Amino acid sequence: MPKSKLRKKVQERHAHEALIHDTQPHGPLESPRWLAPVMVANFLIGLFWIVIFYVTQTDYPIPGIGAWNMIIGFSFVGVGFSLATKWR
């Protein structure tokens, strides 16, 4: 008995999907173990750096550089966000 057209279309679609899935590169399914702790540490260091800057009325964590302390704190936070994009 001949196969219906619907079955033939379904088989062709599955064959096409199999070809697509076979050609895609297979990357790591999990992040490295060090990524999450380093990411959280960067977030916390940046947060504490900025809090210390405001609590000490812009004198610390590094005296003498003034508002550059804010840039350093936000840099830690930025590194944390960039690592967060790699986390799976």
Stockholm file with secondary structure:
# STOCKHOLM 1.0

chainA/1-88         MPKSKLRKKVQERHAHEALIHDTQPHGPLESPRWLAPVMVANFLIGLFWIVIFYVTQTDYPIPGIGAWNMIIGFSFVGVGFSLATKWR
#=GR chainA/1-88 SS CCCCHHHHHHHHHHHHHHHHHHHSCCCCSSCCTTHHHHHHHHHHHHHHHHHHHHHTTTCCSSTTCTTHHHHHHHHHHHHHHHHHTTCC
#=GC SS_cons        CCCCHHHHHHHHHHHHHHHHHHHSCCCCSSCCTTHHHHHHHHHHHHHHHHHHHHHTTTCCSSTTCTTHHHHHHHHHHHHHHHHHTTCC
//
